[in-house]
Amino acid sequence: MDLMVSTSSAQEGFCLIQQFHHECKPSSKLYVLGRTSRNVKSRVSLGSRKRNRLVLTFAASKVESSGLNGRAQKFETLASVVSNSNGNGHYSSANSSFALEDVESNNHLRQLVRAGELEEGFKFLENMVYHGNVPDIIPCTTLIRGFCRMGKTKKAAKILEILEGSGAVPDVITYNVMISGYCKAGEINNALSLLDRMSVSPDVVTYNTILRSLCDSGKLKQAMEVLDRQLQRDCYPDVITYTILIEATCKETGVGEAMKLLDEMRERGCTPDVVTYNVLVNGICKEGRLDEAIKFLNDMPSYGCQPNVITHNIILRSMCSTGRWMDAEKLLADMLRKGFSPSVVTFNILINFLCRKGLLGRAIDILEKMPKHGCQPNSLSYNPLLHGFCKEKKMDRAIEYLERMVSRGCYPDIVTYNTMLTALCKDGKVEDAVEILNQLSSKGCSPVLITYNTVIDGLAKAGKTGKAIKLLDEMRAKDLKPDTITYSSLVGGLSREGKVDEAIKFFHEFERMGVRPNAVTFNSIMLGLCKTRQTDRAIDFLVYMINRGCKPTETSYTILIEGIAYEGMAKEALELLGELCNKGLMKRSSAEQVAGKCSSK
């Protein structure tokens, strides 16, 4: 009884067991059919159950990993084991041990990679190669991808170096992963260097990755040079290649040049798709040529490409941004008539435009019609409405729509809450704002820095700095780092309450933390000092402000002049005001207003 095992070529990288009999007699023969590197068929006779077990173990491990260790290397190792046997089925135990050790090592490497233990996998790979084992390129490629995602491109490059020096042959996928890692890390020069020294031919994905990175960095000229190299190597660009270049050309040199690339693309037999045309439509709109963009939209079917909802959304956004509301309504009607289903984005563009114009009633009509067209409003649909109500100080309507939003299963995001908190604080309803802030975490919406800053500022302006300081402690406990706005709000609040020394204490605290005060912060301290008749200290603070590299504003000088007048030195204040005007540090119009106040004191 014969057992036939057919091995694939080096490119396929796995073994196919055609027939296997569990009962093998000593006289049974095993034939292994395969291709050598010269593509010549070989036929090897094997005997013994032990030999069969070795081959099957090896084949199973390769099928599981979908690759034969660099596509061919491990089969060659096994072939050497087979070739060292005699007709009686005897073979070298040393070679057998070596082959099994490679299989076991690669299995363990795969397990580490699958478990996400990248550092352990890296160490194990180094140890494998040190002991002469040839690693499988698939887990090694996964390791490279993992380290690239972590931003550790040097370690990823080290893995590629180990792989290349081990006898394994990295394929184009391995190189593409490494090049992509370089590009995402902004290391375009390293990506280009690797492109030049690849041991296999780059494919269109390789070039597209590099072209995208160059174009995103505004290096269109260099991208075109890479395209020339691509063509010289007979690697033909695809629709993605040209779309990347057309988009970059629209941004850098205009739609006119981009159209030339479109013509070249067609000449090379590469058919533009809807994404390509959408890039051009967007470019035309950004150049302010809306009517041309509309004509291009209508002509697209004659180019063999139907526009999609994104094409219409681009035109719609341009119409709204230029105030052509009637045209926008007409385009929406045309979309529905032609069978194009509007997306949530379509309706959100219209709602956002109407709310900016203060047409909240019409925006609500659009919002209520969305479900009829199979679109459920999201937070971006409601946020402009809420902002519009808050801007008009219609807090009851804003809260009504916030509740309606939640009742419809649309949960507010942090932007929604920040809008509400800002409006409540401006309206003096800081306690309501604090209550909403306290409920955010329970609603699955974690407050961010701007959220705390909004409420802290509201409390400070309402004369409730004690509660504001408690919120400061709370945000620190959540590892949110206070910024200049946080401390300026607190310093301003304390100064207004006459707690100047406490304000100065906070001022120096945030300086020690590396937060740089701005003119508003300094002005708050100087105002507090002047109100408590400590103008001398305020002037010292102005000197400190200048020494710290913070330029005084008109407000800074106004505070000090009024402070001097407030202490009964109106004449000196007016003289100083005149000098400041002569030096161009204060405008005449501002000085006249300050002089009026000083004269009355």
C-alpha positions as CSV (number, residue, x, y, z in Angstrom):
1,M,0.0,0.0,0.0
2,D,1.4,3.4,-1.0
3,L,1.0,6.7,0.8
4,M,1.2,9.7,-1.5
5,V,2.0,13.2,0.0
6,S,2.1,16.1,-2.4
7,T,4.0,19.2,-1.2
8,S,3.4,22.6,-2.8
9,S,5.8,24.9,-4.3
10,A,7.8,27.3,-2.1
11,Q,5.3,30.1,-2.8
12,E,2.3,28.1,-1.4
13,G,4.0,27.1,1.8
14,F,2.0,24.1,3.0
15,C,1.8,20.3,2.6
16,L,-1.2,18.5,1.3
17,I,-1.7,14.9,2.5
18,Q,-3.6,13.1,-0.2
19,Q,-4.0,9.7,1.4
20,F,-3.0,8.2,4.6
21,H,-3.5,4.6,5.9
22,H,-3.3,4.2,9.7
23,E,-2.0,0.7,9.3
24,C,1.5,0.9,7.8
25,K,3.5,-2.2,7.3
26,P,7.4,-2.2,7.4
27,S,7.4,-2.8,3.6
28,S,5.0,0.1,3.1
29,K,6.4,2.9,1.0
30,L,5.9,6.7,1.3
31,Y,6.3,8.9,-1.7
32,V,6.9,12.6,-1.2
33,L,6.2,14.5,-4.4
34,G,7.4,18.1,-4.4
35,R,9.2,20.9,-6.3
36,T,12.8,21.8,-5.6
37,S,14.1,25.4,-6.0
38,R,14.8,24.3,-9.6
39,N,11.1,23.3,-10.0
40,V,12.1,19.7,-10.6
41,K,10.0,16.9,-9.3
42,S,11.6,14.5,-6.8
43,R,10.4,11.2,-5.6
44,V,11.7,9.8,-2.3
45,S,10.9,6.4,-0.9
46,L,10.5,6.2,2.9
47,G,9.7,3.5,5.3
48,S,8.8,3.1,8.9
49,R,5.9,4.4,11.0
50,K,8.3,6.8,12.8
51,R,9.2,8.6,9.5
52,N,5.5,9.0,8.6
53,R,4.9,10.6,12.0
54,L,7.7,13.0,11.5
55,V,6.4,14.1,8.1
56,L,2.8,14.4,9.3
57,T,3.8,16.4,12.4
58,F,5.7,18.8,10.3
59,A,2.9,19.1,7.7
60,A,0.3,19.8,10.3
61,S,2.3,22.5,12.0
62,K,2.7,24.2,8.6
63,V,-0.9,24.0,7.7
64,E,-1.8,25.6,11.1
65,S,0.5,28.5,10.5
66,S,-0.5,28.9,6.8
67,G,3.2,29.2,5.9
68,L,6.2,26.9,5.6
69,N,8.7,29.1,7.4
70,G,9.6,31.6,4.9
71,R,7.6,29.7,2.3
72,A,10.2,27.0,1.7
73,Q,13.1,26.8,4.2
74,K,11.6,24.2,6.6
75,F,10.6,21.9,3.8
76,E,14.2,22.0,2.6
77,T,15.3,21.1,6.1
78,L,12.9,18.1,6.1
79,A,14.0,17.1,2.6
80,S,17.6,16.9,3.9
81,V,16.4,14.6,6.6
82,V,14.6,12.4,4.1
83,S,17.6,12.4,1.7
84,N,19.9,11.1,4.5
85,S,17.9,7.9,4.9
86,N,18.7,4.7,3.2
87,G,16.3,2.3,1.5
88,N,15.5,0.6,4.7
89,G,14.0,3.8,6.2
90,H,17.0,4.7,8.4
91,Y,17.9,8.4,8.7
92,S,20.1,10.7,10.6
93,S,18.8,11.3,14.2
94,A,20.8,14.6,14.3
95,N,18.9,16.0,11.3
96,S,15.6,14.7,12.6
97,S,16.2,16.4,15.9
98,F,17.1,19.6,14.2
99,A,13.9,19.6,12.1
100,L,11.7,18.9,15.1
101,E,13.4,21.5,17.2
102,D,12.6,24.1,14.5
103,V,9.0,23.1,14.4
104,E,8.7,23.2,18.2
105,S,10.4,26.6,18.4
106,N,8.2,28.1,15.7
107,N,5.1,26.7,17.4
108,H,6.2,28.4,20.7
109,L,6.9,31.6,18.9
110,R,3.4,31.6,17.4
111,Q,1.9,31.0,20.8
112,L,3.7,34.0,22.3
113,V,2.7,36.2,19.5
114,R,-1.0,35.1,19.6
115,A,-1.0,35.8,23.4
116,G,0.3,39.3,22.7
117,E,3.5,38.8,24.6
118,L,5.6,40.8,22.1
119,E,8.6,41.4,24.3
120,E,8.8,37.7,25.3
121,G,8.4,36.8,21.6
122,F,11.3,39.1,20.7
123,K,13.6,37.5,23.2
124,F,12.6,34.0,22.1
125,L,13.2,34.9,18.5
126,E,16.7,36.1,19.3
127,N,17.4,32.9,21.2
128,M,16.0,30.8,18.3
129,V,18.3,32.4,15.7
130,Y,21.2,32.2,18.1
131,H,20.8,28.4,18.3
132,G,20.5,28.1,14.5
133,N,16.8,27.8,14.1
134,V,15.1,29.4,11.1
135,P,12.1,31.4,12.2
136,D,8.7,31.4,10.4
137,I,8.1,34.8,8.7
138,I,4.4,34.9,9.7
139,P,4.7,35.3,13.5
140,C,7.8,37.5,12.8
141,T,5.6,39.8,10.6
142,T,3.0,39.9,13.4
143,L,5.7,40.9,15.9
144,I,6.9,43.7,13.5
145,R,3.3,44.9,13.2
146,G,2.8,44.8,17.0
147,F,5.9,46.8,17.8
148,C,5.1,49.3,15.0
149,R,1.6,49.9,16.5
150,M,3.4,50.6,19.8
151,G,5.6,53.2,18.0
152,K,8.7,51.0,18.6
153,T,9.9,51.0,15.0
154,K,13.6,50.4,16.1
155,K,12.6,47.1,17.7
156,A,10.4,46.2,14.7
157,A,13.4,46.9,12.4
158,K,15.6,44.8,14.5
159,I,13.2,41.8,14.0
160,L,13.4,42.3,10.3
161,E,17.2,42.4,10.5
162,I,17.2,39.2,12.5
163,L,14.8,37.6,10.0
164,E,16.9,38.6,7.0
165,G,20.1,37.2,8.7
166,S,18.6,33.9,9.8
167,G,18.2,32.4,6.4
168,A,14.5,33.0,6.2
169,V,13.3,35.1,3.3
170,P,10.8,37.9,4.2
171,D,8.1,38.4,1.7
172,V,6.5,41.6,0.4
173,I,3.9,41.6,3.2
174,T,6.6,41.7,5.8
175,Y,8.3,44.6,4.2
176,N,5.0,46.4,3.7
177,V,4.2,46.1,7.4
178,M,7.6,47.6,8.3
179,I,7.2,50.4,5.7
180,S,3.7,51.2,7.0
181,G,5.1,51.4,10.6
182,Y,7.8,53.8,9.5
183,C,5.2,56.0,7.7
184,K,2.8,56.1,10.6
185,A,5.6,57.1,12.9
186,G,6.6,59.9,10.5
187,E,9.9,58.2,9.6
188,I,9.5,58.6,5.8
189,N,13.2,58.6,5.1
190,N,13.6,55.2,6.8
191,A,10.6,53.9,4.7
192,L,12.3,55.1,1.5
193,S,15.6,53.6,2.6
194,L,13.9,50.2,3.2
195,L,12.2,50.5,-0.2
196,D,15.6,50.7,-1.9
197,R,17.0,47.6,-0.2
198,M,14.0,45.2,-0.2
199,S,15.1,41.7,-1.1
200,V,11.8,41.1,-3.0
201,S,10.1,43.3,-5.5
202,P,7.8,46.0,-4.0
203,D,4.1,45.8,-5.0
204,V,1.5,48.5,-5.5
205,V,0.6,48.4,-1.8
206,T,4.3,49.2,-0.9
207,Y,4.2,52.3,-3.1
208,N,0.7,53.4,-2.1
209,T,1.8,53.4,1.6
210,I,4.8,55.6,0.9
211,L,2.9,57.9,-1.5
212,R,0.1,58.4,1.1
213,S,2.7,59.4,3.7
214,L,4.5,61.8,1.4
215,C,1.3,63.4,0.2
216,D,-0.1,63.8,3.7
217,S,3.2,65.6,4.6
218,G,2.8,68.0,1.7
219,K,5.7,66.4,-0.3
220,L,3.9,66.1,-3.6
221,K,7.1,66.6,-5.7
222,Q,8.9,63.8,-3.9
223,A,5.8,61.6,-4.3
224,M,5.8,62.1,-8.0
225,E,9.5,61.1,-8.1
226,V,8.5,57.8,-6.2
227,L,5.8,57.3,-8.8
228,D,8.4,57.5,-11.6
229,R,10.6,54.9,-9.8
230,Q,7.5,52.7,-9.5
231,L,6.8,52.9,-13.3
232,Q,10.5,52.2,-14.1
233,R,10.2,49.0,-12.0
234,D,7.2,47.9,-14.0
235,C,4.9,48.1,-11.0
236,Y,1.8,49.7,-12.4
237,P,-0.2,52.2,-10.3
238,D,-3.8,51.3,-9.4
239,V,-6.9,53.4,-8.8
240,I,-5.7,54.0,-5.2
241,T,-2.3,55.3,-6.3
242,Y,-3.9,57.9,-8.6
243,T,-6.6,58.9,-6.1
244,I,-3.9,59.6,-3.5
245,L,-1.9,61.8,-6.0
246,I,-5.0,63.5,-7.4
247,E,-6.1,64.5,-3.9
248,A,-2.7,65.9,-3.0
249,T,-2.5,67.7,-6.3
250,C,-5.9,69.4,-5.7
251,K,-4.6,70.7,-2.4
252,E,-1.1,71.8,-3.5
253,T,-1.4,72.9,-7.1
254,G,-5.1,73.0,-7.9
255,V,-7.8,71.0,-9.7
256,G,-6.4,71.9,-13.1
257,E,-3.2,69.9,-12.5
258,A,-5.2,67.1,-10.9
259,M,-7.3,66.8,-14.1
260,K,-4.1,66.1,-16.0
261,L,-3.4,63.2,-13.7
262,L,-6.9,62.0,-14.3
263,D,-6.2,62.0,-18.0
264,E,-2.9,60.1,-17.5
265,M,-4.7,57.6,-15.3
266,R,-7.2,56.8,-18.1
267,E,-4.5,56.6,-20.7
268,R,-2.8,53.9,-18.7
269,G,-6.0,51.9,-18.6
270,C,-6.7,52.6,-15.0
271,T,-10.4,53.4,-14.5
272,P,-11.3,56.1,-11.9
273,D,-13.8,55.1,-9.3
274,V,-16.3,57.1,-7.3
275,V,-13.7,57.9,-4.6
276,T,-11.5,59.5,-7.3
277,Y,-14.3,61.6,-8.6
278,N,-15.4,62.6,-5.1
279,V,-11.8,63.9,-4.5
280,L,-12.1,66.1,-7.6
281,V,-15.6,67.3,-6.7
282,N,-14.3,68.3,-3.2
283,G,-11.3,70.1,-4.8
284,I,-13.6,72.1,-7.2
285,C,-15.9,73.1,-4.2
286,K,-12.9,74.2,-2.2
287,E,-11.8,76.5,-5.0
288,G,-15.2,78.2,-4.8
289,R,-16.4,76.8,-8.1
290,L,-19.7,75.4,-6.9
291,D,-21.6,75.6,-10.2
292,E,-18.8,73.6,-11.9
293,A,-18.9,71.0,-9.1
294,I,-22.7,70.6,-9.7
295,K,-22.1,70.2,-13.4
296,F,-19.4,67.6,-12.7
297,L,-21.8,65.7,-10.4
298,N,-24.4,65.6,-13.2
299,D,-21.8,64.5,-15.8
300,M,-20.5,61.6,-13.7
301,P,-22.8,59.0,-15.2
302,S,-21.5,59.8,-18.7
303,Y,-18.0,59.0,-17.4
304,G,-19.2,55.6,-16.4
305,C,-19.4,56.3,-12.7
306,Q,-22.6,56.9,-10.6
307,P,-22.2,59.5,-7.8
308,N,-22.9,58.3,-4.3
309,V,-24.3,59.9,-1.2
310,I,-20.8,61.2,-0.3
311,T,-20.6,63.0,-3.6
312,H,-23.9,64.7,-2.8
313,N,-22.9,65.5,0.7
314,I,-19.8,67.3,-0.5
315,I,-21.9,69.5,-2.8
316,L,-24.5,70.0,-0.1
317,R,-21.9,71.2,2.5
318,S,-20.5,73.6,-0.1
319,M,-24.0,75.0,-0.8
320,C,-24.7,75.5,2.9
321,S,-21.3,77.1,3.6
322,T,-22.0,79.6,0.8
323,G,-25.6,80.3,2.0
324,R,-27.3,78.7,-0.9
325,W,-30.1,77.1,1.2
326,M,-32.6,76.9,-1.7
327,D,-30.1,75.0,-3.8
328,A,-29.4,72.7,-0.9
329,E,-33.1,71.9,-0.5
330,K,-33.4,71.2,-4.2
331,L,-30.3,68.9,-4.1
332,L,-31.9,66.9,-1.3
333,A,-35.1,66.6,-3.3
334,D,-33.1,65.4,-6.3
335,M,-31.3,62.9,-4.2
336,L,-34.6,61.4,-3.1
337,R,-36.1,61.5,-6.6
338,K,-33.1,59.6,-8.0
339,G,-33.2,57.0,-5.4
340,F,-30.2,58.1,-3.4
341,S,-30.8,57.4,0.3
342,P,-29.6,60.4,2.4
343,S,-27.3,59.4,5.3
344,V,-27.2,60.8,8.8
345,V,-24.3,63.0,7.6
346,T,-26.6,64.5,4.9
347,F,-29.2,65.6,7.5
348,N,-26.6,66.8,10.0
349,I,-25.1,69.1,7.4
350,L,-28.5,70.7,6.9
351,I,-29.3,70.9,10.7
352,N,-25.9,72.4,11.4
353,F,-26.4,75.1,8.7
354,L,-29.9,76.0,9.9
355,C,-28.9,76.3,13.5
356,R,-26.0,78.5,12.7
357,K,-28.4,80.8,10.9
358,G,-30.7,80.8,13.9
359,L,-33.5,78.9,12.0
360,L,-34.1,76.4,14.8
361,G,-37.7,75.7,13.8
362,R,-36.6,74.5,10.4
363,A,-33.8,72.5,11.9
364,I,-36.3,70.7,14.1
365,D,-38.4,69.9,11.1
366,I,-35.4,68.2,9.4
367,L,-34.5,66.3,12.6
368,E,-38.1,64.9,12.9
369,K,-38.1,63.8,9.3
370,M,-34.9,61.8,9.6
371,P,-36.5,58.5,10.8
372,K,-38.9,58.5,7.8
373,H,-35.8,58.2,5.5
374,G,-34.3,55.4,7.6
375,C,-31.9,57.6,9.5
376,Q,-31.8,57.8,13.3
377,P,-30.4,61.1,14.6
378,N,-27.2,60.9,16.6
379,S,-25.5,63.3,19.0
380,L,-24.2,65.4,16.1
381,S,-27.8,65.9,15.0
382,Y,-28.9,67.2,18.4
383,N,-25.7,69.2,19.5
384,P,-26.3,72.1,17.1
385,L,-29.9,72.4,18.3
386,L,-28.9,72.4,21.9
387,H,-26.2,75.0,21.2
388,G,-28.7,77.1,19.3
389,F,-31.1,77.0,22.3
390,C,-28.4,77.8,24.7
391,K,-27.1,80.7,22.6
392,E,-30.7,82.2,22.6
393,K,-30.8,81.6,26.4
394,K,-33.7,79.2,26.0
395,M,-32.4,76.7,28.6
396,D,-35.8,75.1,29.1
397,R,-36.0,74.1,25.4
398,A,-32.4,72.9,25.6
399,I,-33.1,70.7,28.5
400,E,-36.4,69.5,26.8
401,Y,-34.4,68.3,23.8
402,L,-31.7,66.8,25.9
403,E,-34.3,64.7,27.6
404,R,-36.0,63.9,24.3
405,M,-32.6,62.9,22.9
406,V,-32.0,60.4,25.7
407,S,-35.6,59.0,25.6
408,R,-35.0,58.2,21.9
409,G,-32.0,56.1,22.7
410,C,-29.4,58.7,21.6
411,Y,-27.0,59.2,24.4
412,P,-25.3,62.7,24.7
413,D,-21.5,62.9,24.3
414,I,-19.1,65.1,26.1
415,V,-19.6,67.9,23.6
416,T,-23.4,67.9,24.4
417,Y,-22.7,68.2,28.1
418,N,-20.0,70.8,27.6
419,T,-22.5,72.9,25.6
420,M,-25.1,72.6,28.4
421,L,-22.6,73.3,31.2
422,T,-21.3,76.4,29.5
423,A,-24.8,77.8,28.9
424,L,-25.8,77.1,32.5
425,C,-22.7,78.8,33.9
426,K,-23.3,81.8,31.7
427,D,-26.9,81.9,32.9
428,G,-25.7,81.9,36.5
429,K,-27.1,78.4,37.2
430,V,-23.8,77.0,38.5
431,E,-25.4,74.7,41.0
432,D,-27.3,73.0,38.1
433,A,-24.1,72.7,36.2
434,V,-22.4,71.1,39.2
435,E,-25.2,68.6,39.5
436,I,-24.9,67.6,35.8
437,L,-21.1,67.3,36.2
438,N,-21.6,64.9,39.2
439,Q,-23.9,62.7,37.1
440,L,-21.6,62.4,34.0
441,S,-19.6,59.4,35.1
442,S,-22.7,57.4,36.0
443,K,-24.0,58.1,32.5
444,G,-20.9,56.6,30.9
445,C,-19.5,60.0,29.9
446,S,-16.2,60.9,31.5
447,P,-15.6,64.6,32.1
448,V,-12.5,66.0,30.3
449,L,-10.4,69.0,31.1
450,I,-12.6,71.5,29.4
451,T,-15.6,70.2,31.3
452,Y,-14.0,70.9,34.7
453,N,-12.6,74.2,33.5
454,T,-16.1,75.4,32.4
455,V,-17.7,74.6,35.8
456,I,-14.7,75.9,37.9
457,D,-14.8,79.1,36.0
458,G,-18.6,79.4,36.6
459,L,-18.2,78.8,40.3
460,A,-15.3,81.3,40.6
461,K,-17.3,84.0,38.8
462,A,-20.3,83.3,41.1
463,G,-18.1,83.9,44.1
464,K,-18.0,80.2,45.1
465,T,-14.2,79.6,45.0
466,G,-14.4,77.0,47.8
467,K,-16.5,74.7,45.7
468,A,-14.2,75.5,42.7
469,I,-11.1,74.4,44.7
470,K,-12.9,71.1,45.6
471,L,-13.4,70.5,41.9
472,L,-9.8,71.2,41.3
473,D,-8.9,68.4,43.8
474,E,-11.4,66.1,42.1
475,M,-9.9,66.6,38.7
476,R,-6.4,66.0,40.0
477,A,-7.6,62.7,41.6
478,K,-8.8,61.7,38.1
479,D,-5.3,62.4,36.7
480,L,-6.5,65.4,34.8
481,K,-3.8,68.0,34.7
482,P,-5.0,71.6,35.4
483,D,-3.9,74.2,32.8
484,T,-3.5,77.9,32.6
485,I,-7.3,78.4,32.2
486,T,-8.0,76.3,35.3
487,Y,-5.7,78.4,37.5
488,S,-6.6,81.7,35.9
489,S,-10.2,81.1,36.8
490,L,-9.3,80.3,40.4
491,V,-6.9,83.2,40.8
492,G,-9.4,85.6,39.3
493,G,-12.2,84.3,41.6
494,L,-10.0,84.6,44.7
495,S,-8.9,88.1,43.8
496,R,-12.4,89.3,43.2
497,E,-13.4,87.9,46.7
498,G,-10.5,89.9,48.2
499,K,-8.5,86.8,49.0
500,V,-5.4,88.1,47.2
501,D,-2.8,86.4,49.3
502,E,-4.5,83.0,48.6
503,A,-4.7,83.9,44.9
504,I,-0.9,84.6,44.9
505,K,-0.3,81.3,46.7
506,F,-2.2,79.5,43.9
507,F,-0.4,81.6,41.3
508,H,3.1,80.4,42.5
509,E,1.7,76.8,42.9
510,F,0.9,76.4,39.3
511,E,4.2,78.1,38.3
512,R,6.0,75.3,40.2
513,M,3.9,72.7,38.3
514,G,5.2,74.1,35.0
515,V,1.9,75.8,34.0
516,R,2.8,79.2,32.5
517,P,0.5,82.1,33.6
518,N,-0.8,84.4,30.9
519,A,-1.7,88.2,31.0
520,V,-5.2,87.4,32.3
521,T,-3.7,85.7,35.3
522,F,-1.3,88.5,36.1
523,N,-4.0,91.1,35.6
524,S,-6.3,89.3,38.1
525,I,-3.6,89.5,40.8
526,M,-2.8,93.1,40.1
527,L,-6.5,94.0,40.2
528,G,-6.9,92.3,43.5
529,L,-3.9,94.1,44.9
530,C,-5.1,97.5,43.7
531,K,-8.6,97.0,45.2
532,T,-7.0,96.4,48.6
533,R,-4.9,99.5,48.2
534,Q,-1.6,97.6,47.6
535,T,-0.7,99.4,44.4
536,D,3.1,99.2,45.2
537,R,2.8,95.4,45.2
538,A,0.8,95.5,42.0
539,I,3.6,97.5,40.3
540,D,6.1,95.0,41.6
541,F,4.0,92.2,40.0
542,L,4.0,94.1,36.7
543,V,7.8,94.0,36.8
544,Y,7.7,90.3,37.6
545,M,5.3,89.8,34.7
546,I,7.7,91.4,32.3
547,N,10.7,89.5,33.7
548,R,8.7,86.2,33.1
549,G,8.4,87.1,29.4
550,C,4.6,87.9,29.6
551,K,3.8,91.1,27.7
552,P,1.5,93.5,29.6
553,T,-1.8,94.4,27.9
554,E,-3.7,97.7,27.9
555,T,-5.8,96.2,30.7
556,S,-2.6,95.7,32.8
557,Y,-1.7,99.4,32.6
558,T,-5.3,100.5,33.1
559,I,-5.6,98.5,36.3
560,L,-2.4,100.1,37.7
561,I,-3.3,103.7,36.7
562,E,-6.8,103.4,38.2
563,G,-5.2,101.8,41.3
564,I,-2.8,104.8,41.7
565,A,-5.8,107.2,41.3
566,Y,-7.8,105.1,43.8
567,E,-5.2,105.7,46.4
568,G,-5.6,109.5,46.1
569,M,-2.8,110.1,43.5
570,A,-4.9,111.1,40.5
571,K,-2.4,113.7,39.3
572,E,0.4,111.1,39.2
573,A,-1.9,108.6,37.5
574,L,-2.8,111.1,34.7
575,E,0.9,111.9,34.2
576,L,1.8,108.2,33.9
577,L,-1.2,107.8,31.5
578,G,0.3,110.5,29.3
579,E,3.7,108.8,29.2
580,L,2.2,105.5,28.3
581,C,0.3,107.1,25.4
582,N,3.4,108.8,24.1
583,K,5.2,105.5,24.1
584,G,2.4,103.8,22.2
585,L,1.6,101.4,25.0
586,M,-2.0,102.7,25.3
587,K,-4.4,103.9,22.6
588,R,-5.7,107.5,22.9
589,S,-9.3,106.4,22.9
590,S,-8.6,104.0,25.9
591,A,-6.5,106.6,27.7
592,E,-9.4,109.2,27.5
593,Q,-11.8,106.7,29.1
594,V,-9.2,106.0,31.9
595,A,-8.5,109.7,32.4
596,G,-12.3,110.3,32.9
597,K,-12.3,107.7,35.7
598,C,-9.1,109.1,37.3
599,S,-10.4,112.7,37.3
600,S,-13.6,111.6,39.2
601,K,-11.6,110.0,42.0
